[in-house]
Amino acid sequence: MAHARTKAAKRASKRGRPKLPANSNTREPNGRLSRRNERTELLEHEMISTVAATRVRHLNLVSVEQAANPRYGYLLGRIRMDGKITEDQHDTGQRYSEDMARYYGLTGVPFPSAKAQNMFAIRSDGDEPAGKGEAAKKARARMVELRSLLLATGDINTGRRVIHTVNAVCVEDLDHLRDLNPAMLAWLKAGLNALARFYSTGRQ
């Protein structure tokens, strides 16, 4: 003998197919497959394509694929892609720019470029307010140390040219310097090599 169905069971049978469980990543509240990730990926793709197309026009690149390389987004990277500096020199310049960005971000000194500001935002380790004073002190000491190192590259006049060129390329990101004359390229390399020797000692 069949058991009488409960009221709840009767109501459920009249509703048709039950709703699929909603998931914030894969489904909308009504159970329909969500297209949120699809839309996000489309927007990201459009942004990358727009940036790449702009680089093709402004940097005289041959293709959008080439322009999509993130190194074309900053001067030091473009100089590396032009084959004017080595991979180690490029990486050293990036580390130097990170140290300088940290100095600007922690001490309140105005950022000299959008690159420096963006780099600090990306690389910042989120120092708590209680430790920010000590972190700023260390960042200032590192800046002074690096500045002295670059100034000591050659005689005093050479040192000034070295530090000016390294900062203009690695920190200030002055795009008109992409076509460095031989003298400025030599100063840039001298500074990057001196910094590489310093960083190779493992000093933090």
C-alpha positions in Angstrom: 0.0 0.0 0.0 1.5 3.3 -1.1 2.2 5.8 1.6 0.3 9.2 1.4 2.6 11.9 0.2 3.3 14.9 2.5 2.2 18.4 1.6 5.8 19.4 1.0 6.3 16.5 -1.4 3.2 17.4 -3.3 4.3 21.1 -3.6 7.7 20.0 -4.8 6.3 17.8 -7.5 4.3 20.7 -8.9 7.3 22.9 -9.2 9.0 21.0 -12.0 12.7 20.7 -12.2 14.4 22.0 -9.0 16.8 24.9 -9.2 20.4 24.0 -9.5 22.5 25.2 -6.5 23.9 28.7 -7.2 27.6 29.2 -7.1 29.2 32.7 -7.1 31.8 31.4 -9.5 29.8 29.3 -11.9 26.1 30.0 -11.6 23.8 33.0 -11.1 21.2 32.9 -8.2 18.6 31.5 -10.6 20.8 28.6 -11.4 21.8 29.7 -14.9 25.5 29.4 -15.8 27.2 32.6 -14.9 29.0 34.6 -17.6 30.8 36.8 -15.2 34.2 35.2 -15.7 33.6 35.3 -19.4 32.9 39.1 -19.3 35.9 39.7 -17.1 38.2 37.8 -19.4 36.8 39.7 -22.4 37.4 43.1 -20.7 40.9 42.1 -19.7 41.6 40.9 -23.3 40.2 44.2 -24.7 42.4 46.2 -22.3 45.6 44.3 -23.2 44.8 44.7 -26.9 44.2 48.4 -26.5 47.5 48.9 -24.7 49.4 46.7 -27.2 47.9 48.7 -30.1 48.9 52.0 -28.5 52.5 50.7 -28.1 52.6 49.6 -31.7 51.8 53.2 -32.8 53.9 55.0 -30.3 56.9 52.7 -30.2 57.1 51.7 -33.8 56.7 48.1 -33.1 56.0 45.5 -35.8 53.1 43.6 -34.2 50.5 43.6 -31.4 52.1 40.3 -30.2 55.4 42.0 -29.8 53.8 45.0 -28.0 52.1 42.7 -25.5 55.5 42.0 -23.9 55.3 43.8 -20.6 58.9 45.0 -21.0 57.8 47.4 -23.7 55.8 49.2 -21.0 58.8 50.9 -19.3 62.0 52.4 -20.6 64.5 50.0 -19.1 62.6 47.1 -20.5 62.6 48.7 -24.0 66.3 49.3 -23.8 66.7 45.7 -22.9 64.5 44.6 -25.8 66.6 46.8 -28.1 69.6 44.7 -27.1 71.5 47.6 -25.6 71.9 46.1 -22.1 72.2 42.5 -20.8 69.5 40.6 -18.9 71.5 40.9 -15.7 71.8 44.7 -16.2 68.1 44.9 -16.8 67.3 42.9 -13.6 69.7 45.0 -11.6 68.0 48.2 -12.8 64.7 46.8 -11.8 65.9 45.9 -8.4 67.4 49.4 -8.0 64.1 51.0 -9.1 62.3 48.8 -6.5 64.6 50.1 -3.7 64.0 53.7 -4.8 60.3 53.2 -5.1 60.3 51.8 -1.6 62.2 54.9 -0.4 59.7 57.3 -2.0 56.7 55.3 -0.8 57.7 55.0 2.8 59.3 58.4 3.4 56.6 60.5 1.8 59.0 62.0 -0.8 56.9 62.5 -4.0 57.3 59.8 -6.6 59.2 61.0 -9.6 57.3 58.9 -12.1 54.2 56.7 -12.5 56.5 53.7 -12.8 58.0 54.3 -9.4 54.5 54.7 -7.8 53.1 51.6 -9.5 56.2 49.6 -8.5 55.8 50.6 -4.9 52.1 49.7 -5.0 52.9 46.2 -6.4 56.0 45.4 -4.3 54.9 47.0 -1.0 54.8 44.3 1.7 52.1 46.2 3.7 54.1 47.5 6.6 52.0 48.1 9.7 51.8 51.7 11.0 53.8 50.6 14.0 56.7 49.4 11.9 56.5 52.0 9.2 59.0 54.3 10.9 61.6 51.7 11.1 60.9 50.6 7.5 61.2 54.2 6.3 64.5 54.5 8.2 65.9 51.4 6.4 64.7 52.6 3.0 66.3 56.0 3.5 69.6 54.3 4.6 69.5 52.1 1.5 68.9 55.1 -0.8 71.9 56.9 0.7 74.0 53.8 0.3 73.1 53.3 -3.3 73.5 57.0 -4.1 77.0 57.0 -2.7 77.8 53.8 -4.6 76.8 55.4 -8.0 78.5 58.7 -7.2 81.7 56.7 -6.6 81.7 55.2 -10.1 84.7 56.9 -11.6 85.7 60.5 -10.7 83.2 62.9 -9.2 82.0 64.3 -12.6 81.6 60.8 -14.0 79.8 59.7 -10.9 77.3 62.5 -11.2 76.6 61.6 -14.8 76.2 57.9 -13.9 73.7 58.5 -11.1 71.7 61.0 -13.3 71.5 58.5 -16.2 70.6 55.5 -14.0 67.8 57.5 -12.2 66.5 59.0 -15.5 66.2 55.5 -17.0 65.3 53.2 -14.1 63.3 55.5 -11.8 62.1 58.5 -13.8 61.3 56.4 -16.8 62.0 59.2 -19.3 61.1 57.7 -22.6 63.0 60.2 -24.8 66.2 58.6 -23.5 65.5 55.3 -25.3 68.0 56.3 -28.0 70.8 56.9 -25.6 74.0 58.4 -27.1 77.1 56.2 -26.6 78.3 58.2 -23.6 75.0 58.0 -21.7 74.7 54.3 -22.5 78.2 53.8 -21.1 77.2 55.7 -17.9 74.1 53.6 -17.6 76.0 50.3 -18.0 78.7 51.5 -15.5 76.1 52.3 -12.9 74.2 49.0 -13.5 77.4 47.0 -13.2 78.3 48.7 -10.0 74.8 48.0 -8.6 75.1 44.4 -9.7 78.3 43.9 -7.7 76.6 45.5 -4.7 73.5 43.3 -4.9 75.6 40.2 -5.6 77.0 40.4 -2.0 73.5 39.4 -0.8 73.0 42.6 1.2 69.3 43.2 2.0 
